[in-house]
Amino acid sequence: MTNWLRTIAAIGGVLLADAAQAGGIGLSAPLSGPSAILGEQMQTGARAAAAATGVALEVADDACTAAGGADAARRFVEAEVSVVVGYLCTEAFEAALPILKEAGIPAITVGVRTDSLTDRREKTGWPVFRLGPRGDSEREAAARILSKLWRQDLFAIVDDGTIYGRELAETVRAAAEHAALKPVFVDTFRPQMDNQIALIGRLRKAGATHVFVGGDREDVAVMGHDAAQLGVPLTIASGETLRAAPDEMTVAEGTLMIAMPEWHVIAEPSVVNAIQDKGAVAEGYVLPAYAAVQVAAAAVEKAAAAGADVVRSLSEDRFETALGPVKFDSKGDLAQNPYRLFRFDHRRFVPMESQ
């Protein structure tokens, strides 16, 4: 082989090595501290996906702290990864993003719900994407779903006076008003009572057949029990607090819940089985981390094929994952709200077809 051919071959080998290294995926997870168990779930899912897709995975412990997030980001820059996934805590993520931005490395969080993270994206220029719900996703879904579902019904809206309960109830009320619907009764109830007989009586007097409750599972269970005892036909709906561990009094059959789907239920069975075959359990953040690595790996591949950068691919392309198709909107949030409507069938909450 002539000298110039050797030179070209050597250059080509370096370029291929650089491309392979640049195609690596970073995982930032809290592998130490109080959130370590969740970090281990993320690592389990990410490693399984990396093995399945054939990408190199660089793992760093961000400890759910600002210092940890910044240190992990610098490690990813040194490793020249193409995308970073993970991030459970806002502090770690916000400390990492300026460093990743400077290096042109996009990041996909599976756990940070803070609305401002993506709302400020245009201003900050942070290359951030969110594979999970925003903080306001539950309220938006409850408002959208119920304002359509209860259009022909006499409904009431009550809350327990907490910030969470008030915001949830007010968002539903505002959406109903925007849809030219008016609740027959609106009130704030006293939570954690042994009974809500007085409230049920007021709902019956107002003629309500349906009620949305901004509150917790225990209060919803008490309301359902008291309505049945008083012979008041009442459909009760609430948010994802209904997923809390059931107490002695279960919620009434037919109770509606707006909540995230359980990942292991909607995930591709072969992926769940493969994870379990390795002795792990597909729970918590295992499957979201798996899907995030799938998205990252596909974005790198699509970008290389199109001669574009990875941020553009993440912004424009649609990705198939173990949790279903994923597409991001202009702010980096999921294009489709992941919250769904469920109905309690006396044993468990099952998804309803109509959304």
Steps between C-alpha positions, in 0.01 A plus 500: 500500500638842401558770757203711385267199519625425850436861596145493363431168674634637828288815470196290415560282805523805724180646356315173552627475856397860568154437353452193715609689811281800414204270463514395864215572740545645847285405800480745789332340802506532880703192585578625850296679763132460594386452138752227420234230465337703223837558340563127495166454323610751237834325459332161460274627221770701326751215498238258364412741218864573422567126467194456279587793271875446495601842628770585751369628834691742722354503853551780753362554849338843535389432861191717438706810584613804305867415557441141393314608189777735393772240564308238302451743211872574482568128492262459206669784313838333549357170378357677192160335527233603251199507736450482876192337654377457855478785751254447781549828688461860390812620686730255324344558160507880508864495609590266215316674218727807452801268477326269254376797298854631462607160368196465273375187678120461530349350814185297561355494851278216617410646838506882519147642476575869565302696239755783472768259383353487150297822519833689514662294226487774236650752742771275645584307186529186707481187278248336731235236428258338743398133479232524767225735615525871576387623839175627349427187292262351757295820526488545123390141442231511771360822356504379140361152565222594741380808311429264209380200699256690723360738239147363547522445877426706810840518664657661805860593583638485854849521649668443834655846530859387438708660224490175304124455543414862420715516188361173369138600565545852365652373175203268449256784579674740258494242220131434560429872486699529177282221357187696603431255785414606852523276810184482709706517818851617594638476854800435722457212744679417822733205435583198718151478650342174612205579275399745231124461544438874508690548173311216333177659617594831340593324178164322494317826566685664209397212274855387425538153354876533447770668710867572447704491820828684540620294795649171612391138482371479857255787454380362167443160664298660783287694250427186299406308813272776631329548162420127487372503859272795424380352170644789296604387150831683457792451263820625661818593314840608628869504414793265539494517881247217463799276422615534861511178700140409583391535860226309681231675299536456125364742242157436354456289190479728196731766646695673224871582516714719276853364533811375328482145364703235679808453286524122534139468384542694174859398425597259227479155669825376347690787662343438840578127471860567397555723803341247732705219350809681626364494853378860507148636546352735239375754752546868578739669258627183332277523193512882456881480506487214249280709268724807542804305382298367206407857403857624540649216297245542222554877490876452459440250219242719323721807529798317352290368210358847423825686552329707770569558868342296778302793644324541167415131488362508853295808412354372175495120492265242647648211695371150569568384854406224740239739643352593164575780252673814627503843342601829658332836449668833429595545867641151544201360688310192390271593213221290656400529865568156655221524760201273439153430639445191718197349669499299824339159443482409871846342488724729301505798269464400134551732203193636324494499122358850466749772579 
